[in-house]
Amino acid sequence: MSLIAAGKDFKDINVNEKIRVREVRLIDENGEQLGIVPTIDALRMAKERELDLVEVSGKSAPPVCKIMDYGKYKYQLAKKAQEAKKKQTVIQIKEMKLGLKIEEHDFQFKMKHLRGFLEEGHKLKIIIMFRGREILHIDMGEKLAQKVIESLKDVGELEQKSRFDGRNIVMIFAPL
């Protein structure tokens, strides 16, 4: 299992002898710039200090390398990636299907659940299904869609207006 951090796979980071350029812009372990140095000299300096030569930015010319402890660097990158993963939020889309002939109690029960989902911060995808010959009564489906919009307007907003998708009317709500 390879650890991925800061958009880089650890296999992609050049260290010590893997650095295959003639010259590098060198930064020592204290963060001081030592200027452009031949790679051989930079490797020698790193070995003398019992540290590694790590390519920090390979895209610049010449590449920027830093003398540091590679194990510690890998650990810090993994830690940063884990912190970033903790902070990201996942928005779920809850889906509810309604039939055209839904009874009032069933409608109110489903609206209660949909309100709960919106209050928790989830998005909703509401599908009004037409079965068989119900497709001839599109106006009844649009009335039901309007009723849903009216029921949920105080806790959510209509993000995507009701549209026909095959034999269904689909609409998407976002929490306020």
Secondary structure in CASP SS format (residue, H / E / C, confidence):
PFRMAT SS
TARGET T0000
AUTHOR 0000-0000-0000
METHOD secondary structure of the structure
MODEL  1
M C 1.00
S C 1.00
L C 1.00
I E 1.00
A E 1.00
A C 1.00
G C 1.00
K E 1.00
D E 1.00
F H 1.00
K H 1.00
D H 1.00
I C 1.00
N C 1.00
V E 1.00
N H 1.00
E H 1.00
K H 1.00
I C 1.00
R C 1.00
V C 1.00
R C 1.00
E E 1.00
V E 1.00
R E 1.00
L E 1.00
I E 1.00
D C 1.00
E C 1.00
N C 1.00
G C 1.00
E C 1.00
Q E 1.00
L E 1.00
G E 1.00
I E 1.00
V E 1.00
P E 1.00
T H 1.00
I H 1.00
D H 1.00
A H 1.00
L H 1.00
R H 1.00
M H 1.00
A H 1.00
K H 1.00
E H 1.00
R C 1.00
E C 1.00
L C 1.00
D E 1.00
L E 1.00
V E 1.00
E E 1.00
V E 1.00
S E 1.00
G C 1.00
K C 1.00
S C 1.00
A C 1.00
P C 1.00
P C 1.00
V E 1.00
C E 1.00
K E 1.00
I E 1.00
M E 1.00
D C 1.00
Y H 1.00
G H 1.00
K H 1.00
Y H 1.00
K H 1.00
Y H 1.00
Q H 1.00
L H 1.00
A H 1.00
K H 1.00
K H 1.00
A H 1.00
Q H 1.00
E H 1.00
A H 1.00
K H 1.00
K H 1.00
K H 1.00
Q C 1.00
T C 1.00
V C 1.00
I C 1.00
Q C 1.00
I E 1.00
K E 1.00
E E 1.00
M E 1.00
K E 1.00
L E 1.00
G E 1.00
L C 1.00
K C 1.00
I C 1.00
E C 1.00
E H 1.00
H H 1.00
D H 1.00
F H 1.00
Q H 1.00
F H 1.00
K H 1.00
M H 1.00
K H 1.00
H H 1.00
L H 1.00
R H 1.00
G H 1.00
F H 1.00
L H 1.00
E H 1.00
E H 1.00
G C 1.00
H C 1.00
K E 1.00
L E 1.00
K E 1.00
I E 1.00
I E 1.00
I E 1.00
M E 1.00
F C 1.00
R C 1.00
G H 1.00
R H 1.00
E H 1.00
I H 1.00
L H 1.00
H C 1.00
I H 1.00
D H 1.00
M H 1.00
G H 1.00
E H 1.00
K H 1.00
L H 1.00
A H 1.00
Q H 1.00
K H 1.00
V H 1.00
I H 1.00
E H 1.00
S H 1.00
L H 1.00
K C 1.00
D C 1.00
V C 1.00
G E 1.00
E E 1.00
L E 1.00
E E 1.00
Q E 1.00
K E 1.00
S E 1.00
R E 1.00
F E 1.00
D E 1.00
G C 1.00
R C 1.00
N E 1.00
I E 1.00
V E 1.00
M E 1.00
I E 1.00
F E 1.00
A E 1.00
P E 1.00
L C 1.00
END
